[in-house]
């Protein structure tokens, strides 16, 4: 931004935009619009802005005033942007719950109360046809290659939708289905858009189209005792997060009605520098969580399998790459992914995180946290990559990679 900052008083500063997804779309009228969507789903609906409105968003960081926005707009466009239009846009954004502030906090608190009061985390509204979902999963698993293993103590599978992640879902869970089932599955998901800066669990049972699965709340209490801190403070992060439920559906299918319990946990990104979003060290907190999780699982007789719902690279112009995707580029992404996977097979999970942190995660591996927590919680156990897959859509510029990995 080139506008000069004149040091406005705190009362003059415009509020900050929350972490929202912004998608450019061309309307039926041929005009370009920018659609804002709330990642946390607290905001009830999306909001479309004009290019001028999109320009203002760049200055909604809590450090600029209305005058700053006007000066920047004049410098770039040569046009005057009236103050009442800037303030009107800010008011609309606030009413739509897109800004940080009291209105959003109240809505967040209300949704949290509703979540805690509900009998279970229920996702049947998103999957209304249970028979169709079961058929899709069974068909997917039928194509899996079963690895010859005696036991599976840990598993990495995608959290892509089943259609795009099918090859790796199939290999991971076809193999898991051939070993004795666990009594408890710790499912480590990716916290894509939540508030927690450390591992966050939920005490809610999970209601899916296939029935109710109980959460092992006693295990969570013991885990909190070991950590000497709460792990469910921001459990509302689980409300719309999909990376746990996608694993759970498949577990329900392959166990064919045999009861089991789950421990659902979302993991943060340990590649963030200390103090990002929190004064605490995210990497150290995740390390402590993984150590305590592994210790608790090891000291119990109850058979437990730990699963990470994890995707790898996210590349293409829709994810921020400047150039159009080419086959050569995807080959390079595959090379980088396989280097990272080889670190896991060599049980160098610390180097896995360090390398991504040192290189600023150039291909946007989104599940560093749950992959690392899984490996760290199961030390000295063999790790084997079963398969690797690129769900590439070059035309749409959205390409996501994933793998099937087992820890025995």
Number of C-alpha atoms within 10 A of each C-alpha: 7 9 17 12 15 10 12 14 10 11 8 14 18 22 20 20 20 16 16 17 12 17 12 15 13 10 10 7 6 8 10 15 20 20 17 21 20 20 16 19 17 21 17 10 11 16 17 17 18 13 14 14 16 17 14 19 17 13 21 21 16 14 17 24 23 22 21 22 25 18 18 21 18 14 13 10 10 10 11 12 19 13 13 10 12 19 13 12 16 23 13 13 19 19 13 19 26 24 24 18 14 11 14 19 14 12 14 18 13 12 16 17 12 12 18 15 10 11 12 18 21 18 16 14 9 9 12 12 11 15 11 11 18 17 12 14 19 16 13 21 25 11 15 18 17 17 15 9 13 12 16 24 20 25 27 29 28 30 24 21 12 17 12 19 23 24 25 30 33 27 26 28 24 21 24 25 17 16 13 12 20 19 14 21 24 22 25 29 32 28 27 19 17 22 16 22 25 26 30 26 26 25 22 23 21 22 17 22 19 18 14 16 19 18 22 20 17 11 16 21 14 14 20 17 12 16 16 9 10 15 21 18 14 18 22 24 22 27 18 17 20 18 28 26 22 19 23 20 18 21 19 20 18 18 14 10 11 12 14 18 19 24 23 26 26 28 28 28 24 26 19 15 14 14 11 11 13 12 9 14 18 26 21 13 17 23 21 19 24 21 19 20 25 19 15 15 20 14 8 9 7 11 14 21 22 26 27 31 27 27 26 24 21 25 24 25 16 14 14 13 14 9 10 13 20 11 10 9 14 18 12 11 19 17 12 15 19 15 13 19 22 17 17 23 19 11 19 17 23 14 13 19 21 15 15 18 17 10 10 12 16 15 21 17 20 20 26 24 28 30 27 24 26 26 27 24 23 22 14 11 16 16 23 19 18 17 16 18 18 21 17 19 13 16 10 12 20 17 20 24 26 29 25 25 26 26 25 16
